[in-house]
Amino acid sequence: MICCLNPACHNPPNPDRTMFCSNCGTGLVVLRNRYRPIQLLGSGGFAKTYLAKDLDKLNEYCVIKQFAPRVQGTAAINKATELFEQEARRLQQLGEHPQIPTLLAYFEEENNLYLVQQFINGQNLLAELKQQGTFNEEKIWEVLLDLLNILKKVHQHKVIHRDIKPENIIRRSTDGKLVLIDFGISKQLTMTVITNPVTRIGSPGYAPLEQIQDGKAYPASDLYSVGATCFHLLSGIHPWIMWEQQGYGWVSSWREHLHQPQSSELEKIIDKLLQKDYQQRYQSAEEVLQDFSSPLPSLSPVHSTQAVVVIQPLSSFPATLPHQPQTRTSPAPVKPKVAIQKPSRQNTNWRTRFLVGAAITIVGTQIYGSVRYGLFPTNPIFLVESFPSSFFLERTLTGHSNPVDSVAFSRDGNTLASGSYDKTIKLWNLATGEQIRTLTGHSDKIWSVAISPDGKTLVSGSEDKTIKLWNLATGEQIRTLTGYSNFVISVAISPDGKTLASGSGDKSIKLWNLATGEQIRTFSRHSNLVFSVAISPDGKTLASGSQYDGTIKLWNLATGEQIRTLKAHSDTIWSVAFSPDGKTLVSGSEDKTIKLWDLEIGEQIRTLSGHSHTVYSVAISPDGKTLASGSRDNTIKLWNLETGEQIRTLTGHYYEVISVVFSPDGKTLVSASWDKTIKIWRLK
C-alpha cells in the first residue's frame, strides 16, 4: 500500500503501483526513493504523521512527519515552521537516549518539510488507560521512574518538553519501557521567554499556570505535567475536566477523585509535582528521584514460599522514618497477634503495604516487594494491610444524545437498559458493550426504567405522563399505562414480577397488575412529588420518598395501608433501596447525605456524609455488603453497609451521576450520568 501525501487530502491508502491518489488525484511518491508512506496515523496543529516503510532497511517501519500547518497568517506559519525544525534538532540532539525516538532524516521535498524518525511499536498510556482501566500505585511508581529518568537527560541537554501527557508516552511492546515522543513544542532552557497568546503551546489540563498564562517554561513545568499525567492515570479523569470546574484549584483536592487512597509517599510526591507556583515544585527530575530514597524498578521475591506473614502491633516495629539512616537490625521478637500461612493461589489480587513504606504484593505463594525505604530484616515480621477488591472502569457506553437518567439490569445480567432525556430507551449487550436496539415511543423525557424478574418485560416511566411496557426480547411495545396528571418519575417491579409500582409528579403512587396493565390502587398521602419507589425483597412493603418534605413512607403492598412515616432528611429524597435481607432501607437526598434505617423498629441506624452535593441514587450489592451512591458532585462512592465506612470514590463522569445499579452477580456496577454516558465498572 502507499498513502497520499497531499496535506489537503484525507490520505487514503492506495494499492501498490498506483500512480495517483484515488481521492484527490495527486501523484503518489516514495520520499527520497526510500520512505514509503502506508497509513495516516494522525494530524495535529501543524503536522501530519504517517506510518511508513524504510525500503533501504528491509521495509523496517518508521514514522514520517509532514509539515502541514492548519494556521493562517505569516507570523503563525513562521512560528509553526520554527517548531517543526526545532523538533528535528531536538531529536538529533536527544536521539542517543534509548527511550526517545531516533531521528533518521530531515529534508525538504516538493516544497514540503519532512521529518523521519524511529517507529516505536507499542501503545500510548491513554490507550492503555482506556483498555485496562485506572493504574494502581505500583504502575504509577514505574511510570514515574521511567519518565523522571528520561526527563533528567532531556533537561541536562537544556531542553524542556512542554507537552507531557499520556498520549505522548508509549509503552514499548518489546521491553515494556516508556518512550517519550513528540518534541515538536520543546524549548531550550535558555529560551524561557514570554510569548504572545497565539504561540503559547501545551495541552490544556496538563500545562502549568506559568506556561498557559505567561508562555514561560522551566524544568518544573514538565514536572507539573508529570504530576497531572499521574493524576489522570490514577483517577481516569482528564485534568482539563478538573480545570474547567475548579481552575487550578483542583490541584489541592486531587486525592478526593481517586478510586482508592494511595500511600503517603506517593501522595507527597504528586502533591509537590502539582504545586500551582512553579517555585514550590520540584526544580529537577533528579530532585524527585531523590525522594524515592532507593530504586523501585521491579518486583523481586523478598521471602520464600514457606513465609509466615505476621500482623504485629505498631510498637513492634523499628521507629525508622523516611530519609533517616537505615539499619539492618531486626525488630525485637514479639508474640504475633495473627499469622497468615502461605497464601493460596486464589488470593492473587491482594495488595499490601509495609508500615515503613515498602510495597509488597502476594502472588500465588510468593511475596514480592518493592522497597522505597526501610530494609527487610533477616527474619521478616511484617505489618500487612490488605486492600479489598475494587471496581475499575472497563468501558464507557455512548449513544444517547441527552442525559441518561436511569439504568436497569436483566436478571441474567446480560442486558442493560438505559432511559434518557432524548426520549429513547437503549438496550446494551454487557459482555461486548454493543448497542442491541433503541426503543422509541415516548413523547418526552424518560425518567426511569425497570426489567421484570423473568427478564421478559421492560417498563419505562416518562415525563409524557405515561408508563410503557415493552417486550425485552423483541423491543416491541406491549401496552401504555395512563392515569397520571403529571410525569412518571419512578417505577419498581415486585420480586414475583406480578406488581408494578410507580411514583409521579402528581404526588401519588399507583400499583398495577403487570400482566394485564390494570390499575390496582392509588396511594396519595405524600404532600409533594414522589421521586422514588422501591419494593422489599419479600414483596410485602413499598417504600416511597418525596420532594422537599424529606419523608419516606412505608406501605403494606397487599392492603395499601400506610405502615409508618420516617422523618428522613431535610430536603428531597431522590432514591430509596432495600437491603437483600429486607432489614435495612437506604435513602439518598438533596441534603447531600445517605441515611440507613432499621425497618423492624423504624429508627435511623446512621447517616453517611461524604458527598459534596445531592445524592441522586443509591444501590446495594446482592451480597448486602456494599452500598453505592451517585451524586451531583460527579462521583460514585462505595460504602461498607455494615459499618458505614467509605471504601472508595469512583470518578470518571464529568457531570452529575443520576443512577447506579449493581448486576445480579454483584461483579459489575453501572452508572448513568448527565454527561450522556453510561460507565461500566467491573470488580477486580
C-alpha positions in Angstrom: 0.0 0.0 0.0 1.0 3.6 -0.5 -0.6 6.7 1.1 -1.2 10.1 -0.4 0.9 12.9 0.9 -1.3 15.8 -0.2 -1.8 17.9 3.0 -5.4 18.8 1.9 -6.4 15.1 1.2 -7.8 12.7 3.8 -4.9 10.5 2.7 -6.4 7.1 1.8 -4.0 4.2 1.3 -3.8 3.1 -2.3 -2.7 -0.3 -3.8 1.0 -0.6 -4.8 1.9 0.5 -8.3 -0.9 3.1 -8.2 0.3 6.3 -9.7 -2.3 8.8 -8.5 -4.4 9.1 -5.3 -7.9 7.7 -5.6 -9.3 10.6 -3.6 -7.6 13.7 -4.9 -5.7 12.7 -8.0 -2.3 13.8 -6.6 0.7 11.8 -7.7 1.8 9.2 -5.1 5.5 9.3 -4.2 8.1 7.4 -2.2 10.1 10.1 -0.3 13.7 10.2 -1.3 13.0 6.9 -3.1 13.3 5.3 0.3 10.4 6.1 2.6 7.1 4.7 1.5 4.1 6.2 3.5 1.5 3.5 4.0 -1.0 4.8 6.6 -2.1 8.2 8.1 -1.6 7.9 11.9 -2.8 11.4 12.9 -2.7 15.1 12.4 -2.0 18.0 14.8 -1.8 21.7 14.7 1.0 21.9 12.2 1.9 18.3 11.2 0.5 15.1 9.8 2.0 11.8 10.9 2.3 8.7 8.7 3.4 5.1 9.3 6.0 4.3 6.6 8.4 1.6 5.5 12.1 2.2 5.0 12.9 0.5 1.7 16.7 0.7 2.4 16.3 -1.2 5.7 14.3 -4.3 4.5 11.0 -2.4 4.9 11.6 -1.6 8.5 8.8 0.6 9.9 9.4 4.3 10.6 7.4 7.4 11.1 7.1 10.4 8.7 6.1 13.8 10.0 5.0 16.2 7.3 4.9 19.9 7.9 1.2 20.7 7.3 0.2 23.8 9.4 -3.5 24.4 9.9 -2.9 28.0 10.9 -3.3 31.3 9.0 -1.1 34.3 8.9 2.6 34.8 8.2 3.6 35.0 11.9 1.7 31.8 12.7 3.2 30.0 9.7 6.7 31.1 10.6 6.3 30.0 14.2 5.0 26.6 13.2 7.9 26.2 10.8 10.3 27.1 13.6 8.7 24.5 15.9 8.8 21.8 13.2 12.5 22.4 12.5 13.1 22.6 16.3 11.7 19.1 16.7 14.2 17.7 14.2 17.1 19.4 16.0 15.9 18.2 19.4 15.5 14.6 18.2 19.0 14.7 16.7 20.3 16.1 20.0 18.4 13.6 22.2 18.3 10.6 19.9 21.0 8.7 21.7 18.7 8.1 24.6 17.1 4.6 24.4 13.7 6.0 25.5 13.4 8.8 22.9 12.8 8.2 19.2 15.9 8.4 17.0 15.9 11.0 14.2 16.5 9.2 10.8 16.2 12.1 8.4 15.1 15.7 7.9 14.7 17.1 4.5 12.5 19.2 2.1 10.9 17.6 -0.9 8.4 19.2 -3.4 8.2 22.3 -1.2 7.2 20.3 1.9 9.3 19.7 5.0 9.6 16.1 6.3 11.0 14.6 9.4 11.6 10.8 9.6 12.0 9.1 13.0 12.2 5.7 14.6 8.9 3.9 14.9 8.0 2.8 18.5 5.9 -0.3 18.4 3.6 -0.1 21.4 0.5 1.6 22.9 0.4 5.1 24.4 -0.7 5.4 28.1 -4.1 7.0 27.2 -5.0 3.9 25.1 -3.7 1.7 27.9 -5.9 3.6 30.4 -9.0 3.2 28.3 -8.3 -0.5 27.7 -7.2 -1.6 31.1 -8.7 0.9 33.5 -7.0 3.2 36.0 -3.5 2.5 37.1 -2.7 1.1 40.5 0.1 2.6 42.7 2.7 0.1 41.6 2.2 1.1 37.9 2.4 4.8 38.8 5.7 4.3 40.5 7.0 2.6 37.4 5.7 5.4 35.2 7.4 8.0 37.5 10.7 6.2 37.5 10.8 5.9 33.7 9.6 9.4 33.0 11.9 11.1 35.5 15.0 9.3 34.2 14.1 10.4 30.7 13.5 14.0 31.8 16.7 14.0 33.8 18.6 13.5 30.5 16.3 15.8 28.5 16.8 18.7 30.9 20.5 18.1 31.0 20.5 18.9 27.3 18.9 22.2 28.1 15.5 21.1 26.6 12.0 21.4 28.1 9.4 19.1 26.5 6.3 21.2 27.4 3.7 18.7 26.3 4.0 15.7 28.6 0.7 13.8 28.7 -0.5 10.1 28.4 -0.8 10.4 24.6 2.9 11.3 24.3 4.1 8.4 26.4 4.3 5.0 24.6 4.9 1.7 26.3 7.3 -0.1 24.0 6.0 -3.6 23.4 9.4 -5.3 23.2 10.5 -4.4 26.8 7.6 -2.6 28.5 9.8 0.6 28.8 8.2 4.0 28.4 9.2 6.2 25.4 8.6 9.9 25.4 7.6 11.2 22.0 6.5 14.5 20.3 9.3 17.0 20.9 7.6 19.4 18.5 7.0 22.1 21.0 10.0 21.7 23.2 12.0 24.7 24.3 15.6 25.4 25.1 16.1 26.3 28.7 17.9 29.4 27.6 14.9 30.4 25.6 12.5 30.8 28.5 10.6 33.8 27.1 7.2 35.3 27.3 5.4 34.7 24.1 2.2 36.2 22.8 -1.1 34.3 23.3 -1.2 32.8 19.8 2.1 31.0 20.4 1.5 29.6 23.8 1.7 25.9 23.4 0.8 23.0 25.6 -2.1 20.7 26.3 -4.9 22.1 28.4 -5.1 20.4 31.8 -1.5 19.1 31.7 0.2 22.5 31.2 1.0 24.5 34.3 -0.1 28.1 35.1 3.2 29.8 34.0 3.1 28.0 30.7 -0.6 28.8 29.9 -0.7 32.3 31.4 2.7 33.7 30.5 4.2 31.3 28.0 7.1 30.5 30.3 8.6 27.1 30.6 11.0 25.6 33.2 12.1 22.1 34.1 9.5 22.4 36.9 6.9 23.0 34.1 7.5 19.5 32.7 7.3 18.1 36.3 3.8 19.6 36.7 2.8 17.8 33.6 4.2 14.6 35.0 2.0 15.1 38.1 -1.1 15.8 36.0 -0.4 12.7 34.0 -0.1 10.6 37.1 -3.5 12.0 38.3 -5.1 11.1 35.0 -3.8 7.6 35.1 -4.8 7.1 38.8 -8.3 8.6 38.5 -9.3 8.2 34.9 -10.3 11.9 34.8 -8.8 14.2 32.3 -7.1 17.1 34.1 -8.9 19.5 31.7 -12.2 18.5 33.2 -10.9 19.4 36.6 -9.6 22.7 35.4 -12.9 23.5 33.7 -14.7 23.0 37.1 -12.1 24.5 39.5 -9.4 26.2 37.6 -6.0 25.4 39.1 -7.8 24.9 42.5 -8.2 21.2 41.7 -4.5 20.5 42.5 -5.2 20.8 46.2 -8.1 18.4 46.2 -6.9 15.8 43.6 -7.0 13.0 46.2 -10.8 13.2 46.5 -11.2 12.0 42.9 -9.2 8.7 43.3 -10.7 5.3 43.3 -8.8 4.4 46.5 -6.2 6.0 48.8 -2.5 5.9 47.8 0.5 5.6 50.0 1.5 8.8 51.8 4.9 8.7 50.0 3.2 8.7 46.5 0.7 11.4 47.6 3.5 13.6 48.9 5.4 13.4 45.6 2.3 14.1 43.5 1.4 17.0 45.8 4.7 18.7 45.2 4.6 18.0 41.4 1.2 19.7 41.2 2.1 22.9 43.1 0.4 25.9 41.4 3.5 28.1 41.9 6.4 26.6 39.9 8.9 27.7 42.6 7.1 25.5 45.1 7.5 22.4 42.9 10.5 20.1 42.5 13.0 22.0 40.4 14.5 19.0 38.7 13.8 15.4 37.9 16.8 14.4 39.9 15.3 16.1 43.0 12.1 14.0 42.6 14.2 10.8 42.2 15.9 11.6 45.5 12.6 11.4 47.3 12.3 7.8 46.2 15.1 7.1 48.6 16.0 3.9 46.8 15.3 2.4 43.4 12.0 0.9 42.6 12.4 -0.6 39.2 11.0 -4.1 39.6 9.4 -6.6 41.9 11.7 -9.1 43.5 11.0 -12.0 45.9 11.6 -11.0 49.5 10.5 -14.1 51.2 10.2 -17.8 50.3 7.1 -20.0 49.8 7.5 -21.0 53.4 6.8 -17.5 54.5 4.6 -16.7 57.5 3.3 -13.1 57.3 2.6 -11.8 60.7 0.4 -8.9 61.6 2.1 -7.1 64.5 1.1 -4.2 66.8 2.7 -0.9 65.8 5.1 -0.9 68.8 6.9 -3.9 67.4 8.4 -2.0 64.5 11.7 0.0 64.5 11.0 3.7 64.5 12.9 4.3 61.2 11.3 7.1 59.2 11.7 8.1 55.6 15.1 9.7 54.8 16.6 8.7 58.1 19.7 6.4 58.1 18.6 2.8 57.8 19.9 -0.1 59.9 19.9 -3.8 59.3 18.8 -4.8 62.7 15.7 -6.9 63.1 12.8 -5.8 65.3 12.7 -7.4 68.7 10.7 -10.6 68.6 7.2 -10.3 69.9 4.3 -12.7 70.1 2.3 -12.4 66.9 -1.4 -11.5 67.0 -2.3 -13.1 63.7 -0.3 -15.3 61.4 -1.1 -15.9 57.7 0.4 -19.1 56.4 1.3 -19.5 52.7 -1.4 -17.6 50.9 -3.4 -19.7 48.5 -3.3 -19.3 44.7 -6.9 -17.9 44.8 -5.6 -14.9 46.8 -3.7 -13.4 43.9 -5.3 -10.0 44.0 -4.1 -8.9 47.5 -2.3 -5.6 47.7 -0.4 -4.9 50.8 1.8 -2.3 52.3 4.6 -2.3 54.9 4.5 0.1 57.8 7.8 1.6 56.7 6.7 2.2 53.2 7.7 -0.8 51.2 5.0 -2.0 48.8 4.6 -5.8 48.5 2.2 -8.0 46.5 1.3 -11.5 47.3 1.2 -13.6 44.1 0.4 -17.2 44.4 2.6 -18.5 47.2 5.3 -15.8 46.7 5.5 -12.5 48.5 7.0 -9.8 46.3 8.2 -6.4 47.5 9.5 -3.1 46.2 11.2 -1.1 48.9 11.3 2.7 48.8 12.8 3.0 52.2 13.3 0.7 55.1 15.1 -2.7 54.9 13.7 -6.2 55.3 15.1 -7.9 58.4 16.6 -11.4 58.0 13.6 -13.0 59.5 10.8 -10.7 58.4 7.9 -9.8 60.6 5.6 -7.5 58.7 2.6 -5.3 59.3 0.2 -6.2 56.5 -2.6 -4.0 55.4 -4.9 -5.8 52.9 -6.9 -3.8 50.4 -10.3 -5.3 49.3 -11.0 -6.0 45.7 -12.0 -2.8 43.8 -14.1 -1.7 40.9 -12.2 -0.4 37.8 -13.7 1.3 34.8 -14.0 -1.2 32.0 -15.8 0.8 29.3 -18.0 3.8 28.6 -21.2 3.4 26.6 -22.1 6.3 24.4 -25.1 6.7 22.1 -27.7 8.8 23.9 -27.9 12.4 22.8 -29.1 13.7 26.1 -28.6 13.0 29.8 -29.1 9.3 30.8 -31.5 9.2 33.8 -31.9 5.6 34.6 -30.4 2.1 34.1 -31.6 -1.4 34.9 -30.2 -4.9 34.6 -31.9 -8.0 33.3 -32.0 -10.9 35.8 -29.3 -12.8 33.9 -27.0 -9.8 33.9 -26.5 -9.9 30.1 -28.7 -7.0 29.1 -28.7 -3.4 30.3 -31.5 -0.9 29.6 -31.0 2.8 29.8 -33.6 5.6 29.7 -32.7 9.1 28.6 -33.9 12.7 28.2 -33.6 12.1 24.5 -37.0 10.2 24.8 -35.4 6.8 23.9 -34.5 3.6 25.7 -31.4 1.8 24.6 -30.6 -1.9 25.2 -27.0 -2.9 25.5 -25.1 -6.2 25.5 -23.0 -6.0 28.7 -20.4 -8.5 27.5 -19.5 -6.6 24.4 -20.7 -3.1 25.2 -22.6 -3.1 21.9 -26.0 -1.5 21.5 -28.7 -4.1 20.8 -31.5 -1.7 19.8 -33.2 1.6 20.5 -36.8 1.8 21.7 -38.9 4.8 20.7 -42.5 5.7 21.6 -42.4 8.2 24.5 -43.0 11.8 23.5 -41.0 13.3 26.4 -38.0 12.5 28.7 -37.7 9.1 30.2 -37.2 9.2 34.0 -37.0 5.6 35.0 -36.7 2.0 33.6 -37.1 -1.4 35.3 -36.9 -5.0 34.0 -39.2 -7.8 35.3 -37.6 -10.7 37.2 -38.3 -13.1 34.4 -36.4 -10.9 32.0 -39.3 -10.6 29.6 -40.8 -7.2 30.2 -39.2 -3.7 30.3 -41.1 -0.9 32.0 -40.4 2.8 31.4 -41.8 5.9 33.1 -41.8 9.3 31.3 -42.4 13.0 31.5 -45.2 12.4 29.0 -47.3 11.1 32.0 -47.3 7.5 30.7 -45.8 4.2 31.6 -44.9 1.9 28.7 -44.4 -1.9 28.8 -42.0 -3.5 26.2 -41.1 -7.0 25.1 -37.4 -7.1 26.1 -36.6 -9.8 23.5 -38.1 -8.1 20.5 -38.3 -4.4 21.5 -42.0 -4.3 20.7 -44.3 -2.1 22.7 -46.8 -4.2 24.7 -49.0 -1.5 26.1 -49.2 2.0 27.5 -50.5 2.7 31.1 -52.2 6.1 31.6 -53.9 7.8 34.5 -51.4 10.3 35.9 -51.9 14.0 35.7 -48.2 14.7 35.9 -44.9 13.0 34.8 -44.0 9.5 36.0 -40.7 9.7 37.9 -40.0 6.3 39.3 -41.0 2.7 38.6 -40.3 -0.6 40.5 -41.4 -4.2 40.0 -42.2 -6.7 42.8 -39.9 -9.7 43.2 -42.6 -12.1 42.0 -43.0 -10.0 38.8 -46.7 -9.5 39.3 -47.0 -5.9 40.6 -45.7 -2.6 39.2 -45.4 0.4 41.4 -44.9 3.9 40.0 -44.4 7.3 41.6 -45.5 10.6 40.0 -45.2 14.3 40.0 -48.9 14.4 40.9 -47.9 13.3 44.4 -49.4 9.8 44.1 -48.2 6.2 43.8 -50.1 3.7 41.7 -50.0 -0.1 41.7 -50.6 -2.0 38.5 -51.1 -5.6 37.5 -48.0 -6.1 35.3 -49.6 -8.9 33.3 -52.9 -7.1 32.4 -52.0 -3.5 32.8 -54.9 -2.9 35.1 -54.6 -0.4 37.9 -54.9 -2.0 41.4 -54.9 1.0 43.7 -53.5 4.6 44.3 -51.6 5.9 47.4 -51.9 9.6 47.7 -50.7 10.8 51.1 -47.4 12.5 50.1 -47.5 16.3 50.2 -45.3 16.6 47.1 -43.8 14.9 44.1 -42.9 11.2 44.6 -39.3 10.9 43.4 -38.6 7.3 44.4 -40.3 3.9 45.0 -38.9 0.5 45.9 -40.4 -2.8 46.9 -38.9 -5.0 49.6 -37.4 -8.4 48.7 -40.3 -10.3 50.3 -42.8 -8.2 48.2 -44.7 -7.1 51.2 -43.5 -3.5 51.7 -43.4 -0.5 49.5 -41.1 2.5 50.3 -41.5 5.9 48.7 -39.6 9.1 49.0 -40.9 12.6 48.5 -39.8 16.0 47.3 -39.0 18.9 49.7 -40.6 17.4 52.9 -37.8 14.8 53.2 -40.1 12.0 54.3 -40.2 8.3 53.5 -43.5 6.4 53.7 -43.7 2.7 54.1 -46.8 0.9 52.8 -48.4 -2.5 53.1 -48.3 -3.6 49.4 -51.2 -6.0 49.8 -53.6 -3.7 51.6 -52.5 -0.3 50.7 -52.3 0.8 54.3 -49.5 3.1 55.4 -47.2 1.4 57.9 -45.2 4.4 59.1 -43.6 7.7 58.0 -39.9 8.2 58.5 -38.8 11.8 59.1 -35.8 11.1 57.0 -34.0 14.1 55.5 -34.1 17.9 55.5 -34.7 18.0 51.7 -35.9 16.0 48.7 -35.4 12.2 48.8 -34.2 11.1 45.4 -33.8 7.4 45.9 -34.6 4.6 48.3 -33.3 1.0 48.3 -33.9 -2.2 50.4 -31.1 -4.4 51.5 -31.3 -8.0 50.2 -32.4 -9.3 53.6 -35.1 -6.7 53.8 -34.0 -5.4 57.2 -32.4 -2.1 56.1 -33.6 0.7 54.0 -31.2 3.2 52.5 -32.2 6.7 51.3 -30.3 9.4 49.3 -31.2 13.0 49.5 -30.8 16.6 48.2 -29.3 17.3 51.6 -26.1 15.6 50.5 -26.5 12.7 52.9 -27.4 9.0 52.9 -29.4 7.5 55.7 -29.7 3.9 56.8 -32.9 2.7 58.6 -33.8 -0.3 60.7 -37.1 -1.4 59.2 -38.2 -3.5 62.1 -38.3 -0.6 64.5 -38.4 2.3 62.0 -35.4 4.0 63.5 -32.3 5.6 61.9 -29.2 3.5 62.1 -26.7 6.1 60.8 -26.1 8.9 58.4 -23.3 8.7 55.8 -21.7 12.0 54.8 -19.1 12.4 52.1 -20.7 13.7 49.0 -20.5 17.4 48.4 -23.8 17.7 46.6 -27.1 16.0 46.0 -27.2 12.1 46.3 -29.4 11.1 43.4 -29.1 7.3 43.5 -28.3 4.5 45.9 -27.9 0.8 45.2 -26.9 -2.2 47.4 -24.9 -5.1 46.2 -26.6 -8.5 46.0 -24.5 -9.8 49.0 -25.7 -6.9 51.1 -22.2 -5.8 51.9 -21.6 -2.7 49.7 -23.6 0.4 49.1 -23.1 2.5 46.0 -24.2 6.1 45.7 -24.3 8.5 42.7 -24.2 12.2 43.2 -24.4 15.7 41.7 -20.7 16.0 42.6 -20.0 13.8 39.6 -18.7 10.9 41.8 -19.8 7.4 42.8 -19.0 6.4 46.4 -18.8 2.9 47.7 -19.6 2.3 51.4 -19.4 -0.7 53.8 -23.1 -1.1 54.5 -22.5 -2.8 57.9 -20.0 -0.2 59.3 -20.9 2.9 57.3 -17.3 3.4 56.4 -16.5 4.9 53.0 -14.5 2.4 50.9 -13.5 4.5 47.9 -14.7 7.1 45.4 -15.1 6.2 41.7 -14.5 9.2 39.3 -14.8 9.5 35.6 -18.1 11.2 34.8 -17.7 14.9 34.2 -21.3 15.7 35.1 -23.7 14.6 37.8 -24.3 10.8 38.3 -28.0 10.2 38.2 -28.3 6.4 38.5 -26.3 3.5 39.8 -27.1 -0.2 39.8 -25.3 -3.5 40.6 -25.5 -6.5 38.3 -27.3 -9.6 39.8 -23.9 -11.3 40.4 -22.5 -8.2 42.1 -19.4 -8.1 39.9 -20.5 -5.1 37.8 -21.6 -1.6 38.8 -23.2 0.6 36.2 -23.6 4.4 36.4 -25.6 6.8 34.3 -24.9 10.5 34.0 -26.0 13.8 32.7 -22.8 13.7 30.7 -24.9 11.5 28.3 -22.7 8.4 29.0 -23.1 5.1 30.9 -20.0 3.7 32.6 -19.4 0.0 33.3 -17.3 -0.7 36.4 -16.0 -4.3 36.9 -14.9 -5.9 40.1 -11.2 -6.8 40.1 
